[in-house]
Amino acid sequence: MRAWLEHLIAASRWSASGVAILFRGEMAARMELAAAVAAFAWIVFLGRSLAEIGVYLMLAFATFSVEALNTAIEEIVDRVSPERSEFARRAKDLGSAAVMFMLLGTGIYVAILTIATLLGR
C-alpha cells in the first residue's frame, strides 16, 4: 500500500510539472484556458443544467489533453528532426489538426447550448 501511495504522489508531481510546462510555455494553451473559463461562465450565465455543464467541462479538459499531447509531439519532433523536414511539418500539422477538431467540437457544443437557451429549450 505504501508503494502505491508513493507512486501516486510521484505521478501527481509529474502531472503538475506537465501542467506547468504546458501553460507556461504554450501561448495557445493559455488562450484556450482563457476561452474555456469565458465559455464556462457563459454556460453558467445561460442557466444550463449541471449535466450540460459537466459535458462542457469534459470537453474543455479533453481539449487541454489534446493540446498537451500536441505539445509533446512538437517537443519530440524538434528533438528528432531539428532541421526543416516534411516529416516534421506533417507531424506538427497533424497535432495541430487534432487540437482544432477539439476546439471546433467544444465551440459547437457551446453554440448549441446558446441556441437552445435562446429558443427556450
Phi and psi restraints in degrees (range 20) as a CNS / XPLOR table:
assign (resid 1 and name C) (resid 2 and name N)
       (resid 2 and name CA) (resid 2 and name C) 1.0 -64.4 20.0 2
assign (resid 2 and name N) (resid 2 and name CA)
       (resid 2 and name C) (resid 3 and name N) 1.0 -41.5 20.0 2
assign (resid 2 and name C) (resid 3 and name N)
       (resid 3 and name CA) (resid 3 and name C) 1.0 -62.2 20.0 2
assign (resid 3 and name N) (resid 3 and name CA)
       (resid 3 and name C) (resid 4 and name N) 1.0 -38.9 20.0 2
assign (resid 3 and name C) (resid 4 and name N)
       (resid 4 and name CA) (resid 4 and name C) 1.0 -62.8 20.0 2
assign (resid 4 and name N) (resid 4 and name CA)
       (resid 4 and name C) (resid 5 and name N) 1.0 -45.5 20.0 2
assign (resid 4 and name C) (resid 5 and name N)
       (resid 5 and name CA) (resid 5 and name C) 1.0 -64.4 20.0 2
assign (resid 5 and name N) (resid 5 and name CA)
       (resid 5 and name C) (resid 6 and name N) 1.0 -42.4 20.0 2
assign (resid 5 and name C) (resid 6 and name N)
       (resid 6 and name CA) (resid 6 and name C) 1.0 -62.1 20.0 2
assign (resid 6 and name N) (resid 6 and name CA)
       (resid 6 and name C) (resid 7 and name N) 1.0 -41.1 20.0 2
assign (resid 6 and name C) (resid 7 and name N)
       (resid 7 and name CA) (resid 7 and name C) 1.0 -64.8 20.0 2
assign (resid 7 and name N) (resid 7 and name CA)
       (resid 7 and name C) (resid 8 and name N) 1.0 -41.5 20.0 2
assign (resid 7 and name C) (resid 8 and name N)
       (resid 8 and name CA) (resid 8 and name C) 1.0 -59.9 20.0 2
assign (resid 8 and name N) (resid 8 and name CA)
       (resid 8 and name C) (resid 9 and name N) 1.0 -43.0 20.0 2
assign (resid 8 and name C) (resid 9 and name N)
       (resid 9 and name CA) (resid 9 and name C) 1.0 -65.3 20.0 2
assign (resid 9 and name N) (resid 9 and name CA)
       (resid 9 and name C) (resid 10 and name N) 1.0 -44.3 20.0 2
assign (resid 9 and name C) (resid 10 and name N)
       (resid 10 and name CA) (resid 10 and name C) 1.0 -63.5 20.0 2
assign (resid 10 and name N) (resid 10 and name CA)
       (resid 10 and name C) (resid 11 and name N) 1.0 -44.2 20.0 2
assign (resid 10 and name C) (resid 11 and name N)
       (resid 11 and name CA) (resid 11 and name C) 1.0 -63.3 20.0 2
assign (resid 11 and name N) (resid 11 and name CA)
       (resid 11 and name C) (resid 12 and name N) 1.0 -36.3 20.0 2
assign (resid 11 and name C) (resid 12 and name N)
       (resid 12 and name CA) (resid 12 and name C) 1.0 -63.7 20.0 2
assign (resid 12 and name N) (resid 12 and name CA)
       (resid 12 and name C) (resid 13 and name N) 1.0 -38.9 20.0 2
assign (resid 12 and name C) (resid 13 and name N)
       (resid 13 and name CA) (resid 13 and name C) 1.0 -64.9 20.0 2
assign (resid 13 and name N) (resid 13 and name CA)
       (resid 13 and name C) (resid 14 and name N) 1.0 -43.3 20.0 2
assign (resid 13 and name C) (resid 14 and name N)
       (resid 14 and name CA) (resid 14 and name C) 1.0 -62.2 20.0 2
assign (resid 14 and name N) (resid 14 and name CA)
       (resid 14 and name C) (resid 15 and name N) 1.0 -42.5 20.0 2
assign (resid 14 and name C) (resid 15 and name N)
       (resid 15 and name CA) (resid 15 and name C) 1.0 -64.4 20.0 2
assign (resid 15 and name N) (resid 15 and name CA)
       (resid 15 and name C) (resid 16 and name N) 1.0 -43.6 20.0 2
assign (resid 15 and name C) (resid 16 and name N)
       (resid 16 and name CA) (resid 16 and name C) 1.0 -61.9 20.0 2
assign (resid 16 and name N) (resid 16 and name CA)
       (resid 16 and name C) (resid 17 and name N) 1.0 -37.7 20.0 2
assign (resid 16 and name C) (resid 17 and name N)
       (resid 17 and name CA) (resid 17 and name C) 1.0 -63.1 20.0 2
assign (resid 17 and name N) (resid 17 and name CA)
       (resid 17 and name C) (resid 18 and name N) 1.0 -42.4 20.0 2
assign (resid 17 and name C) (resid 18 and name N)
       (resid 18 and name CA) (resid 18 and name C) 1.0 -63.0 20.0 2
assign (resid 18 and name N) (resid 18 and name CA)
       (resid 18 and name C) (resid 19 and name N) 1.0 -40.7 20.0 2
assign (resid 18 and name C) (resid 19 and name N)
       (resid 19 and name CA) (resid 19 and name C) 1.0 -62.5 20.0 2
assign (resid 19 and name N) (resid 19 and name CA)
       (resid 19 and name C) (resid 20 and name N) 1.0 -44.1 20.0 2
assign (resid 19 and name C) (resid 20 and name N)
       (resid 20 and name CA) (resid 20 and name C) 1.0 -63.1 20.0 2
assign (resid 20 and name N) (resid 20 and name CA)
       (resid 20 and name C) (resid 21 and name N) 1.0 -43.8 20.0 2
assign (resid 20 and name C) (resid 21 and name N)
       (resid 21 and name CA) (resid 21 and name C) 1.0 -60.4 20.0 2
assign (resid 21 and name N) (resid 21 and name CA)
       (resid 21 and name C) (resid 22 and name N) 1.0 -43.8 20.0 2
assign (resid 21 and name C) (resid 22 and name N)
       (resid 22 and name CA) (resid 22 and name C) 1.0 -62.6 20.0 2
assign (resid 22 and name N) (resid 22 and name CA)
       (resid 22 and name C) (resid 23 and name N) 1.0 -52.0 20.0 2
assign (resid 22 and name C) (resid 23 and name N)
       (resid 23 and name CA) (resid 23 and name C) 1.0 -81.9 20.0 2
assign (resid 23 and name N) (resid 23 and name CA)
       (resid 23 and name C) (resid 24 and name N) 1.0 -23.3 20.0 2
assign (resid 23 and name C) (resid 24 and name N)
       (resid 24 and name CA) (resid 24 and name C) 1.0 -80.6 20.0 2
assign (resid 24 and name N) (resid 24 and name CA)
       (resid 24 and name C) (resid 25 and name N) 1.0 -36.2 20.0 2
assign (resid 24 and name C) (resid 25 and name N)
       (resid 25 and name CA) (resid 25 and name C) 1.0 -97.5 20.0 2
assign (resid 25 and name N) (resid 25 and name CA)
       (resid 25 and name C) (resid 26 and name N) 1.0 -14.6 20.0 2
assign (resid 25 and name C) (resid 26 and name N)
       (resid 26 and name CA) (resid 26 and name C) 1.0 -119.5 20.0 2
assign (resid 26 and name N) (resid 26 and name CA)
       (resid 26 and name C) (resid 27 and name N) 1.0 110.0 20.0 2
assign (resid 26 and name C) (resid 27 and name N)
       (resid 27 and name CA) (resid 27 and name C) 1.0 -58.1 20.0 2
assign (resid 27 and name N) (resid 27 and name CA)
       (resid 27 and name C) (resid 28 and name N) 1.0 -39.9 20.0 2
assign (resid 27 and name C) (resid 28 and name N)
       (resid 28 and name CA) (resid 28 and name C) 1.0 -59.8 20.0 2
assign (resid 28 and name N) (resid 28 and name CA)
       (resid 28 and name C) (resid 29 and name N) 1.0 -40.6 20.0 2
assign (resid 28 and name C) (resid 29 and name N)
       (resid 29 and name CA) (resid 29 and name C) 1.0 -64.9 20.0 2
assign (resid 29 and name N) (resid 29 and name CA)
       (resid 29 and name C) (resid 30 and name N) 1.0 -40.3 20.0 2
assign (resid 29 and name C) (resid 30 and name N)
       (resid 30 and name CA) (resid 30 and name C) 1.0 -66.2 20.0 2
assign (resid 30 and name N) (resid 30 and name CA)
       (resid 30 and name C) (resid 31 and name N) 1.0 -38.1 20.0 2
assign (resid 30 and name C) (resid 31 and name N)
       (resid 31 and name CA) (resid 31 and name C) 1.0 -65.8 20.0 2
assign (resid 31 and name N) (resid 31 and name CA)
       (resid 31 and name C) (resid 32 and name N) 1.0 -41.7 20.0 2
assign (resid 31 and name C) (resid 32 and name N)
       (resid 32 and name CA) (resid 32 and name C) 1.0 -64.9 20.0 2
assign (resid 32 and name N) (resid 32 and name CA)
       (resid 32 and name C) (resid 33 and name N) 1.0 -37.0 20.0 2
assign (resid 32 and name C) (resid 33 and name N)
       (resid 33 and name CA) (resid 33 and name C) 1.0 -64.2 20.0 2
assign (resid 33 and name N) (resid 33 and name CA)
       (resid 33 and name C) (resid 34 and name N) 1.0 -44.7 20.0 2
assign (resid 33 and name C) (resid 34 and name N)
       (resid 34 and name CA) (resid 34 and name C) 1.0 -61.8 20.0 2
assign (resid 34 and name N) (resid 34 and name CA)
       (resid 34 and name C) (resid 35 and name N) 1.0 -43.4 20.0 2
assign (resid 34 and name C) (resid 35 and name N)
       (resid 35 and name CA) (resid 35 and name C) 1.0 -65.1 20.0 2
assign (resid 35 and name N) (resid 35 and name CA)
       (resid 35 and name C) (resid 36 and name N) 1.0 -38.9 20.0 2
assign (resid 35 and name C) (resid 36 and name N)
       (resid 36 and name CA) (resid 36 and name C) 1.0 -64.1 20.0 2
assign (resid 36 and name N) (resid 36 and name CA)
       (resid 36 and name C) (resid 37 and name N) 1.0 -42.2 20.0 2
assign (resid 36 and name C) (resid 37 and name N)
       (resid 37 and name CA) (resid 37 and name C) 1.0 -65.3 20.0 2
assign (resid 37 and name N) (resid 37 and name CA)
       (resid 37 and name C) (resid 38 and name N) 1.0 -43.4 20.0 2
assign (resid 37 and name C) (resid 38 and name N)
       (resid 38 and name CA) (resid 38 and name C) 1.0 -63.0 20.0 2
assign (resid 38 and name N) (resid 38 and name CA)
       (resid 38 and name C) (resid 39 and name N) 1.0 -43.8 20.0 2
assign (resid 38 and name C) (resid 39 and name N)
       (resid 39 and name CA) (resid 39 and name C) 1.0 -65.9 20.0 2
assign (resid 39 and name N) (resid 39 and name CA)
       (resid 39 and name C) (resid 40 and name N) 1.0 -38.6 20.0 2
assign (resid 39 and name C) (resid 40 and name N)
       (resid 40 and name CA) (resid 40 and name C) 1.0 -60.1 20.0 2
assign (resid 40 and name N) (resid 40 and name CA)
       (resid 40 and name C) (resid 41 and name N) 1.0 -48.0 20.0 2
assign (resid 40 and name C) (resid 41 and name N)
       (resid 41 and name CA) (resid 41 and name C) 1.0 -60.7 20.0 2
assign (resid 41 and name N) (resid 41 and name CA)
       (resid 41 and name C) (resid 42 and name N) 1.0 -39.9 20.0 2
assign (resid 41 and name C) (resid 42 and name N)
       (resid 42 and name CA) (resid 42 and name C) 1.0 -62.5 20.0 2
assign (resid 42 and name N) (resid 42 and name CA)
       (resid 42 and name C) (resid 43 and name N) 1.0 -45.7 20.0 2
assign (resid 42 and name C) (resid 43 and name N)
       (resid 43 and name CA) (resid 43 and name C) 1.0 -64.3 20.0 2
assign (resid 43 and name N) (resid 43 and name CA)
       (resid 43 and name C) (resid 44 and name N) 1.0 -40.8 20.0 2
assign (resid 43 and name C) (resid 44 and name N)
       (resid 44 and name CA) (resid 44 and name C) 1.0 -64.4 20.0 2
assign (resid 44 and name N) (resid 44 and name CA)
       (resid 44 and name C) (resid 45 and name N) 1.0 -44.0 20.0 2
assign (resid 44 and name C) (resid 45 and name N)
       (resid 45 and name CA) (resid 45 and name C) 1.0 -58.0 20.0 2
assign (resid 45 and name N) (resid 45 and name CA)
       (resid 45 and name C) (resid 46 and name N) 1.0 -38.2 20.0 2
assign (resid 45 and name C) (resid 46 and name N)
       (resid 46 and name CA) (resid 46 and name C) 1.0 -68.4 20.0 2
assign (resid 46 and name N) (resid 46 and name CA)
       (resid 46 and name C) (resid 47 and name N) 1.0 -16.7 20.0 2
assign (resid 46 and name C) (resid 47 and name N)
       (resid 47 and name CA) (resid 47 and name C) 1.0 79.0 20.0 2
assign (resid 47 and name N) (resid 47 and name CA)
       (resid 47 and name C) (resid 48 and name N) 1.0 29.3 20.0 2
assign (resid 47 and name C) (resid 48 and name N)
       (resid 48 and name CA) (resid 48 and name C) 1.0 -70.5 20.0 2
assign (resid 48 and name N) (resid 48 and name CA)
       (resid 48 and name C) (resid 49 and name N) 1.0 161.9 20.0 2
assign (resid 48 and name C) (resid 49 and name N)
       (resid 49 and name CA) (resid 49 and name C) 1.0 -69.3 20.0 2
assign (resid 49 and name N) (resid 49 and name CA)
       (resid 49 and name C) (resid 50 and name N) 1.0 162.6 20.0 2
assign (resid 49 and name C) (resid 50 and name N)
       (resid 50 and name CA) (resid 50 and name C) 1.0 -60.9 20.0 2
assign (resid 50 and name N) (resid 50 and name CA)
       (resid 50 and name C) (resid 51 and name N) 1.0 -38.1 20.0 2
assign (resid 50 and name C) (resid 51 and name N)
       (resid 51 and name CA) (resid 51 and name C) 1.0 -64.2 20.0 2
assign (resid 51 and name N) (resid 51 and name CA)
       (resid 51 and name C) (resid 52 and name N) 1.0 -41.7 20.0 2
assign (resid 51 and name C) (resid 52 and name N)
       (resid 52 and name CA) (resid 52 and name C) 1.0 -66.4 20.0 2
assign (resid 52 and name N) (resid 52 and name CA)
       (resid 52 and name C) (resid 53 and name N) 1.0 -38.4 20.0 2
assign (resid 52 and name C) (resid 53 and name N)
       (resid 53 and name CA) (resid 53 and name C) 1.0 -64.9 20.0 2
assign (resid 53 and name N) (resid 53 and name CA)
       (resid 53 and name C) (resid 54 and name N) 1.0 -40.1 20.0 2
assign (resid 53 and name C) (resid 54 and name N)
       (resid 54 and name CA) (resid 54 and name C) 1.0 -62.1 20.0 2
assign (resid 54 and name N) (resid 54 and name CA)
       (resid 54 and name C) (resid 55 and name N) 1.0 -42.5 20.0 2
assign (resid 54 and name C) (resid 55 and name N)
       (resid 55 and name CA) (resid 55 and name C) 1.0 -61.7 20.0 2
assign (resid 55 and name N) (resid 55 and name CA)
       (resid 55 and name C) (resid 56 and name N) 1.0 -43.9 20.0 2
assign (resid 55 and name C) (resid 56 and name N)
       (resid 56 and name CA) (resid 56 and name C) 1.0 -58.7 20.0 2
assign (resid 56 and name N) (resid 56 and name CA)
       (resid 56 and name C) (resid 57 and name N) 1.0 -45.7 20.0 2
assign (resid 56 and name C) (resid 57 and name N)
       (resid 57 and name CA) (resid 57 and name C) 1.0 -61.9 20.0 2
assign (resid 57 and name N) (resid 57 and name CA)
       (resid 57 and name C) (resid 58 and name N) 1.0 -38.9 20.0 2
assign (resid 57 and name C) (resid 58 and name N)
       (resid 58 and name CA) (resid 58 and name C) 1.0 -63.1 20.0 2
assign (resid 58 and name N) (resid 58 and name CA)
       (resid 58 and name C) (resid 59 and name N) 1.0 -41.4 20.0 2
assign (resid 58 and name C) (resid 59 and name N)
       (resid 59 and name CA) (resid 59 and name C) 1.0 -64.1 20.0 2
assign (resid 59 and name N) (resid 59 and name CA)
       (resid 59 and name C) (resid 60 and name N) 1.0 -41.6 20.0 2
assign (resid 59 and name C) (resid 60 and name N)
       (resid 60 and name CA) (resid 60 and name C) 1.0 -63.7 20.0 2
assign (resid 60 and name N) (resid 60 and name CA)
       (resid 60 and name C) (resid 61 and name N) 1.0 -45.4 20.0 2
assign (resid 60 and name C) (resid 61 and name N)
       (resid 61 and name CA) (resid 61 and name C) 1.0 -67.1 20.0 2
assign (resid 61 and name N) (resid 61 and name CA)
       (resid 61 and name C) (resid 62 and name N) 1.0 -34.9 20.0 2
assign (resid 61 and name C) (resid 62 and name N)
       (resid 62 and name CA) (resid 62 and name C) 1.0 -63.7 20.0 2
assign (resid 62 and name N) (resid 62 and name CA)
       (resid 62 and name C) (resid 63 and name N) 1.0 -38.2 20.0 2
assign (resid 62 and name C) (resid 63 and name N)
       (resid 63 and name CA) (resid 63 and name C) 1.0 -62.5 20.0 2
assign (resid 63 and name N) (resid 63 and name CA)
       (resid 63 and name C) (resid 64 and name N) 1.0 -44.6 20.0 2
assign (resid 63 and name C) (resid 64 and name N)
       (resid 64 and name CA) (resid 64 and name C) 1.0 -62.2 20.0 2
assign (resid 64 and name N) (resid 64 and name CA)
       (resid 64 and name C) (resid 65 and name N) 1.0 -37.9 20.0 2
assign (resid 64 and name C) (resid 65 and name N)
       (resid 65 and name CA) (resid 65 and name C) 1.0 -63.0 20.0 2
assign (resid 65 and name N) (resid 65 and name CA)
       (resid 65 and name C) (resid 66 and name N) 1.0 -45.2 20.0 2
assign (resid 65 and name C) (resid 66 and name N)
       (resid 66 and name CA) (resid 66 and name C) 1.0 -65.7 20.0 2
assign (resid 66 and name N) (resid 66 and name CA)
       (resid 66 and name C) (resid 67 and name N) 1.0 -38.9 20.0 2
assign (resid 66 and name C) (resid 67 and name N)
       (resid 67 and name CA) (resid 67 and name C) 1.0 -62.6 20.0 2
assign (resid 67 and name N) (resid 67 and name CA)
       (resid 67 and name C) (resid 68 and name N) 1.0 -40.9 20.0 2
assign (resid 67 and name C) (resid 68 and name N)
       (resid 68 and name CA) (resid 68 and name C) 1.0 -64.5 20.0 2
assign (resid 68 and name N) (resid 68 and name CA)
       (resid 68 and name C) (resid 69 and name N) 1.0 -42.5 20.0 2
assign (resid 68 and name C) (resid 69 and name N)
       (resid 69 and name CA) (resid 69 and name C) 1.0 -64.8 20.0 2
assign (resid 69 and name N) (resid 69 and name CA)
       (resid 69 and name C) (resid 70 and name N) 1.0 -39.1 20.0 2
assign (resid 69 and name C) (resid 70 and name N)
       (resid 70 and name CA) (resid 70 and name C) 1.0 -62.2 20.0 2
assign (resid 70 and name N) (resid 70 and name CA)
       (resid 70 and name C) (resid 71 and name N) 1.0 -41.9 20.0 2
assign (resid 70 and name C) (resid 71 and name N)
       (resid 71 and name CA) (resid 71 and name C) 1.0 -64.0 20.0 2
assign (resid 71 and name N) (resid 71 and name CA)
       (resid 71 and name C) (resid 72 and name N) 1.0 -40.3 20.0 2
assign (resid 71 and name C) (resid 72 and name N)
       (resid 72 and name CA) (resid 72 and name C) 1.0 -63.2 20.0 2
assign (resid 72 and name N) (resid 72 and name CA)
       (resid 72 and name C) (resid 73 and name N) 1.0 -41.7 20.0 2
assign (resid 72 and name C) (resid 73 and name N)
       (resid 73 and name CA) (resid 73 and name C) 1.0 -59.6 20.0 2
assign (resid 73 and name N) (resid 73 and name CA)
       (resid 73 and name C) (resid 74 and name N) 1.0 -45.8 20.0 2
assign (resid 73 and name C) (resid 74 and name N)
       (resid 74 and name CA) (resid 74 and name C) 1.0 -61.5 20.0 2
assign (resid 74 and name N) (resid 74 and name CA)
       (resid 74 and name C) (resid 75 and name N) 1.0 -41.4 20.0 2
assign (resid 74 and name C) (resid 75 and name N)
       (resid 75 and name CA) (resid 75 and name C) 1.0 -61.5 20.0 2
assign (resid 75 and name N) (resid 75 and name CA)
       (resid 75 and name C) (resid 76 and name N) 1.0 -45.3 20.0 2
assign (resid 75 and name C) (resid 76 and name N)
       (resid 76 and name CA) (resid 76 and name C) 1.0 -65.2 20.0 2
assign (resid 76 and name N) (resid 76 and name CA)
       (resid 76 and name C) (resid 77 and name N) 1.0 -46.1 20.0 2
assign (resid 76 and name C) (resid 77 and name N)
       (resid 77 and name CA) (resid 77 and name C) 1.0 -61.9 20.0 2
assign (resid 77 and name N) (resid 77 and name CA)
       (resid 77 and name C) (resid 78 and name N) 1.0 -42.5 20.0 2
assign (resid 77 and name C) (resid 78 and name N)
       (resid 78 and name CA) (resid 78 and name C) 1.0 -62.4 20.0 2
assign (resid 78 and name N) (resid 78 and name CA)
       (resid 78 and name C) (resid 79 and name N) 1.0 -32.8 20.0 2
assign (resid 78 and name C) (resid 79 and name N)
       (resid 79 and name CA) (resid 79 and name C) 1.0 -75.9 20.0 2
assign (resid 79 and name N) (resid 79 and name CA)
       (resid 79 and name C) (resid 80 and name N) 1.0 -42.9 20.0 2
assign (resid 79 and name C) (resid 80 and name N)
       (resid 80 and name CA) (resid 80 and name C) 1.0 -75.5 20.0 2
assign (resid 80 and name N) (resid 80 and name CA)
       (resid 80 and name C) (resid 81 and name N) 1.0 -37.1 20.0 2
assign (resid 80 and name C) (resid 81 and name N)
       (resid 81 and name CA) (resid 81 and name C) 1.0 -134.3 20.0 2
assign (resid 81 and name N) (resid 81 and name CA)
       (resid 81 and name C) (resid 82 and name N) 1.0 75.2 20.0 2
assign (resid 81 and name C) (resid 82 and name N)
       (resid 82 and name CA) (resid 82 and name C) 1.0 -66.6 20.0 2
assign (resid 82 and name N) (resid 82 and name CA)
       (resid 82 and name C) (resid 83 and name N) 1.0 -23.7 20.0 2
assign (resid 82 and name C) (resid 83 and name N)
       (resid 83 and name CA) (resid 83 and name C) 1.0 -85.3 20.0 2
assign (resid 83 and name N) (resid 83 and name CA)
       (resid 83 and name C) (resid 84 and name N) 1.0 161.4 20.0 2
assign (resid 83 and name C) (resid 84 and name N)
       (resid 84 and name CA) (resid 84 and name C) 1.0 -66.2 20.0 2
assign (resid 84 and name N) (resid 84 and name CA)
       (resid 84 and name C) (resid 85 and name N) 1.0 132.1 20.0 2
assign (resid 84 and name C) (resid 85 and name N)
       (resid 85 and name CA) (resid 85 and name C) 1.0 -151.8 20.0 2
assign (resid 85 and name N) (resid 85 and name CA)
       (resid 85 and name C) (resid 86 and name N) 1.0 158.8 20.0 2
assign (resid 85 and name C) (resid 86 and name N)
       (resid 86 and name CA) (resid 86 and name C) 1.0 -63.6 20.0 2
assign (resid 86 and name N) (resid 86 and name CA)
       (resid 86 and name C) (resid 87 and name N) 1.0 -38.9 20.0 2
assign (resid 86 and name C) (resid 87 and name N)
       (resid 87 and name CA) (resid 87 and name C) 1.0 -57.1 20.0 2
assign (resid 87 and name N) (resid 87 and name CA)
       (resid 87 and name C) (resid 88 and name N) 1.0 -48.8 20.0 2
assign (resid 87 and name C) (resid 88 and name N)
       (resid 88 and name CA) (resid 88 and name C) 1.0 -65.0 20.0 2
assign (resid 88 and name N) (resid 88 and name CA)
       (resid 88 and name C) (resid 89 and name N) 1.0 -44.4 20.0 2
assign (resid 88 and name C) (resid 89 and name N)
       (resid 89 and name CA) (resid 89 and name C) 1.0 -60.4 20.0 2
assign (resid 89 and name N) (resid 89 and name CA)
       (resid 89 and name C) (resid 90 and name N) 1.0 -46.7 20.0 2
assign (resid 89 and name C) (resid 90 and name N)
       (resid 90 and name CA) (resid 90 and name C) 1.0 -64.2 20.0 2
assign (resid 90 and name N) (resid 90 and name CA)
       (resid 90 and name C) (resid 91 and name N) 1.0 -43.9 20.0 2
assign (resid 90 and name C) (resid 91 and name N)
       (resid 91 and name CA) (resid 91 and name C) 1.0 -61.9 20.0 2
assign (resid 91 and name N) (resid 91 and name CA)
       (resid 91 and name C) (resid 92 and name N) 1.0 -44.8 20.0 2
assign (resid 91 and name C) (resid 92 and name N)
       (resid 92 and name CA) (resid 92 and name C) 1.0 -68.7 20.0 2
assign (resid 92 and name N) (resid 92 and name CA)
       (resid 92 and name C) (resid 93 and name N) 1.0 -39.2 20.0 2
assign (resid 92 and name C) (resid 93 and name N)
       (resid 93 and name CA) (resid 93 and name C) 1.0 -64.7 20.0 2
assign (resid 93 and name N) (resid 93 and name CA)
       (resid 93 and name C) (resid 94 and name N) 1.0 -38.5 20.0 2
assign (resid 93 and name C) (resid 94 and name N)
       (resid 94 and name CA) (resid 94 and name C) 1.0 -66.2 20.0 2
assign (resid 94 and name N) (resid 94 and name CA)
       (resid 94 and name C) (resid 95 and name N) 1.0 -40.7 20.0 2
assign (resid 94 and name C) (resid 95 and name N)
       (resid 95 and name CA) (resid 95 and name C) 1.0 -62.3 20.0 2
assign (resid 95 and name N) (resid 95 and name CA)
       (resid 95 and name C) (resid 96 and name N) 1.0 -42.2 20.0 2
assign (resid 95 and name C) (resid 96 and name N)
       (resid 96 and name CA) (resid 96 and name C) 1.0 -63.4 20.0 2
assign (resid 96 and name N) (resid 96 and name CA)
       (resid 96 and name C) (resid 97 and name N) 1.0 -39.5 20.0 2
assign (resid 96 and name C) (resid 97 and name N)
       (resid 97 and name CA) (resid 97 and name C) 1.0 -62.3 20.0 2
assign (resid 97 and name N) (resid 97 and name CA)
       (resid 97 and name C) (resid 98 and name N) 1.0 -38.9 20.0 2
assign (resid 97 and name C) (resid 98 and name N)
       (resid 98 and name CA) (resid 98 and name C) 1.0 -61.3 20.0 2
assign (resid 98 and name N) (resid 98 and name CA)
       (resid 98 and name C) (resid 99 and name N) 1.0 -43.0 20.0 2
assign (resid 98 and name C) (resid 99 and name N)
       (resid 99 and name CA) (resid 99 and name C) 1.0 -64.1 20.0 2
assign (resid 99 and name N) (resid 99 and name CA)
       (resid 99 and name C) (resid 100 and name N) 1.0 -43.0 20.0 2
assign (resid 99 and name C) (resid 100 and name N)
       (resid 100 and name CA) (resid 100 and name C) 1.0 -59.4 20.0 2
assign (resid 100 and name N) (resid 100 and name CA)
       (resid 100 and name C) (resid 101 and name N) 1.0 -42.8 20.0 2
assign (resid 100 and name C) (resid 101 and name N)
       (resid 101 and name CA) (resid 101 and name C) 1.0 -62.0 20.0 2
assign (resid 101 and name N) (resid 101 and name CA)
       (resid 101 and name C) (resid 102 and name N) 1.0 -40.6 20.0 2
assign (resid 101 and name C) (resid 102 and name N)
       (resid 102 and name CA) (resid 102 and name C) 1.0 -65.5 20.0 2
assign (resid 102 and name N) (resid 102 and name CA)
       (resid 102 and name C) (resid 103 and name N) 1.0 -42.9 20.0 2
assign (resid 102 and name C) (resid 103 and name N)
       (resid 103 and name CA) (resid 103 and name C) 1.0 -64.1 20.0 2
assign (resid 103 and name N) (resid 103 and name CA)
       (resid 103 and name C) (resid 104 and name N) 1.0 -42.2 20.0 2
assign (resid 103 and name C) (resid 104 and name N)
       (resid 104 and name CA) (resid 104 and name C) 1.0 -62.9 20.0 2
assign (resid 104 and name N) (resid 104 and name CA)
       (resid 104 and name C) (resid 105 and name N) 1.0 -45.4 20.0 2
assign (resid 104 and name C) (resid 105 and name N)
       (resid 105 and name CA) (resid 105 and name C) 1.0 -61.4 20.0 2
assign (resid 105 and name N) (resid 105 and name CA)
       (resid 105 and name C) (resid 106 and name N) 1.0 -43.5 20.0 2
assign (resid 105 and name C) (resid 106 and name N)
       (resid 106 and name CA) (resid 106 and name C) 1.0 -66.8 20.0 2
assign (resid 106 and name N) (resid 106 and name CA)
       (resid 106 and name C) (resid 107 and name N) 1.0 -41.9 20.0 2
assign (resid 106 and name C) (resid 107 and name N)
       (resid 107 and name CA) (resid 107 and name C) 1.0 -63.2 20.0 2
assign (resid 107 and name N) (resid 107 and name CA)
       (resid 107 and name C) (resid 108 and name N) 1.0 -40.3 20.0 2
assign (resid 107 and name C) (resid 108 and name N)
       (resid 108 and name CA) (resid 108 and name C) 1.0 -63.2 20.0 2
assign (resid 108 and name N) (resid 108 and name CA)
       (resid 108 and name C) (resid 109 and name N) 1.0 -40.9 20.0 2
assign (resid 108 and name C) (resid 109 and name N)
       (resid 109 and name CA) (resid 109 and name C) 1.0 -61.8 20.0 2
assign (resid 109 and name N) (resid 109 and name CA)
       (resid 109 and name C) (resid 110 and name N) 1.0 -44.7 20.0 2
assign (resid 109 and name C) (resid 110 and name N)
       (resid 110 and name CA) (resid 110 and name C) 1.0 -63.8 20.0 2
assign (resid 110 and name N) (resid 110 and name CA)
       (resid 110 and name C) (resid 111 and name N) 1.0 -39.8 20.0 2
assign (resid 110 and name C) (resid 111 and name N)
       (resid 111 and name CA) (resid 111 and name C) 1.0 -63.6 20.0 2
assign (resid 111 and name N) (resid 111 and name CA)
       (resid 111 and name C) (resid 112 and name N) 1.0 -41.4 20.0 2
assign (resid 111 and name C) (resid 112 and name N)
       (resid 112 and name CA) (resid 112 and name C) 1.0 -62.8 20.0 2
assign (resid 112 and name N) (resid 112 and name CA)
       (resid 112 and name C) (resid 113 and name N) 1.0 -43.8 20.0 2
assign (resid 112 and name C) (resid 113 and name N)
       (resid 113 and name CA) (resid 113 and name C) 1.0 -62.6 20.0 2
assign (resid 113 and name N) (resid 113 and name CA)
       (resid 113 and name C) (resid 114 and name N) 1.0 -38.4 20.0 2
assign (resid 113 and name C) (resid 114 and name N)
       (resid 114 and name CA) (resid 114 and name C) 1.0 -65.8 20.0 2
assign (resid 114 and name N) (resid 114 and name CA)
       (resid 114 and name C) (resid 115 and name N) 1.0 -47.2 20.0 2
assign (resid 114 and name C) (resid 115 and name N)
       (resid 115 and name CA) (resid 115 and name C) 1.0 -62.4 20.0 2
assign (resid 115 and name N) (resid 115 and name CA)
       (resid 115 and name C) (resid 116 and name N) 1.0 -43.9 20.0 2
assign (resid 115 and name C) (resid 116 and name N)
       (resid 116 and name CA) (resid 116 and name C) 1.0 -60.6 20.0 2
assign (resid 116 and name N) (resid 116 and name CA)
       (resid 116 and name C) (resid 117 and name N) 1.0 -38.9 20.0 2
assign (resid 116 and name C) (resid 117 and name N)
       (resid 117 and name CA) (resid 117 and name C) 1.0 -65.7 20.0 2
assign (resid 117 and name N) (resid 117 and name CA)
       (resid 117 and name C) (resid 118 and name N) 1.0 -44.5 20.0 2
assign (resid 117 and name C) (resid 118 and name N)
       (resid 118 and name CA) (resid 118 and name C) 1.0 -63.1 20.0 2
assign (resid 118 and name N) (resid 118 and name CA)
       (resid 118 and name C) (resid 119 and name N) 1.0 -31.4 20.0 2
assign (resid 118 and name C) (resid 119 and name N)
       (resid 119 and name CA) (resid 119 and name C) 1.0 -86.9 20.0 2
assign (resid 119 and name N) (resid 119 and name CA)
       (resid 119 and name C) (resid 120 and name N) 1.0 -0.2 20.0 2
assign (resid 119 and name C) (resid 120 and name N)
       (resid 120 and name CA) (resid 120 and name C) 1.0 78.2 20.0 2
assign (resid 120 and name N) (resid 120 and name CA)
       (resid 120 and name C) (resid 121 and name N) 1.0 28.4 20.0 2
